[in-house]
Amino acid sequence: MAFIPILLGLASLPLQGALAMTSPWWEDYDTKDRYLCSERGAVVLERNASQAALISGGSRATLFREASEAPALIYRNDDLRLILRGDELTVERLPQTVTCLRSEEV
């Protein structure tokens, strides 16, 4: 069972599926990275200065950057919060929290 679709509140989809899925060109994400989330699989995070897209299998969530004094980038929507510190991505949908490590630039 895939963890990100559960976090997104969507139907469960396999993580190893369509990670090649990308965002529409007009969203203009300048950074695209793949993160490994221990035994749970991988996700792709596309982002720019104001928003991000978290992609897992056929599921995609758009989040918007939150102003913060913290030494991290924080993106949020109504259901999720992403915290990006260096090569570490934390995905929160309380009470669930998953930590992922950057594996490659896509």
C-alpha positions as MATLAB code, in Angstrom:
seq = 'MAFIPILLGLASLPLQGALAMTSPWWEDYDTKDRYLCSERGAVVLERNASQAALISGGSRATLFREASEAPALIYRNDDLRLILRGDELTVERLPQTVTCLRSEEV';
ca = [
       0.000    0.000    0.000;
       1.445    3.379   -0.983;
       1.880    5.911    1.793;
       1.640    9.204   -0.130;
      -1.820    8.514   -1.600;
      -2.917    7.681    1.940;
      -1.484   11.005    3.095;
      -3.260   12.762    0.251;
      -6.526   11.084    1.136;
      -6.667    9.440   -2.290;
      -7.138    5.836   -3.330;
      -4.108    3.644   -2.714;
      -1.777    3.312   -5.707;
       1.575    1.526   -6.032;
       4.567    3.835   -5.489;
       6.699    2.181   -8.122;
       4.162    3.122  -10.836;
       4.190    6.285  -12.910;
       6.881    8.355  -11.226;
       7.593    9.819  -14.649;
       4.397   11.844  -14.272;
       5.233   15.542  -14.273;
       3.423   18.815  -13.788;
       2.072   20.937  -16.641;
       4.696   23.159  -18.317;
       2.915   26.371  -17.327;
       3.566   25.721  -13.634;
       7.263   26.310  -14.416;
       8.964   24.274  -11.701;
      12.707   24.899  -11.864;
      13.738   22.141   -9.418;
      12.744   18.472   -9.687;
      14.133   15.906   -7.247;
      13.391   12.282   -6.407;
      13.286   11.278   -2.735;
      13.524    7.780   -1.267;
      11.243    7.177    1.678;
      12.824    4.103    3.344;
      10.982    0.906    2.471;
       7.918    2.888    1.383;
       9.262    3.772   -2.083;
       9.952    7.088   -3.776;
       8.295   10.420   -4.509;
       9.124   13.299   -6.854;
       9.082   16.881   -5.591;
       8.869   19.644   -8.190;
       9.159   23.168   -6.840;
       9.838   26.830   -7.448;
       9.964   29.857   -5.159;
       6.196   29.957   -4.539;
       4.740   26.456   -4.938;
       5.518   22.743   -5.134;
       4.031   19.539   -6.520;
       4.441   16.219   -4.705;
       4.057   13.276   -7.087;
       3.681    9.616   -6.174;
       2.501    7.108   -8.727;
      -0.549    8.620  -10.399;
      -1.245   10.984   -7.490;
      -0.220   14.630   -7.376;
      -0.688   17.344   -4.745;
      -0.011   21.061   -5.201;
       1.251   22.990   -2.180;
       2.123   26.653   -1.656;
       5.179   28.080    0.048;
       4.680   29.305    3.581;
       6.597   32.289    4.914;
       8.816   31.078    7.723;
      11.795   32.138    9.800;
      12.878   28.492   10.021;
      16.024   27.390    8.167;
      13.860   25.205    5.918;
      11.487   25.561    2.982;
       7.900   24.835    3.996;
       5.079   24.142    1.539;
       1.478   23.575    2.643;
      -2.042   22.887    1.437;
      -5.186   22.015    3.396;
      -4.050   18.421    4.012;
      -0.251   18.296    3.811;
       2.838   20.096    4.989;
       6.246   19.541    3.375;
       9.425   20.571    5.174;
      12.571   20.629    3.060;
      15.917   20.846    4.895;
      18.884   20.190    2.613;
      18.510   16.626    1.307;
      15.755   15.697    3.785;
      12.048   15.980    2.969;
       9.469   15.543    5.729;
       5.889   14.880    4.613;
       3.278   15.569    7.309;
      -0.380   14.794    7.427;
      -0.895   14.608   11.123;
      -0.745   12.288   12.887;
       1.395   10.691   10.128;
       4.918   11.894    9.384;
       7.282   10.378    6.817;
      10.909   11.387    6.258;
      12.521   10.952    2.845;
      16.077   11.516    1.546;
      16.957   13.064   -1.809;
      18.324   10.455   -4.170;
      18.685   12.302   -7.452;
      17.767   15.333   -9.514;
      15.161   14.423  -12.126;
];
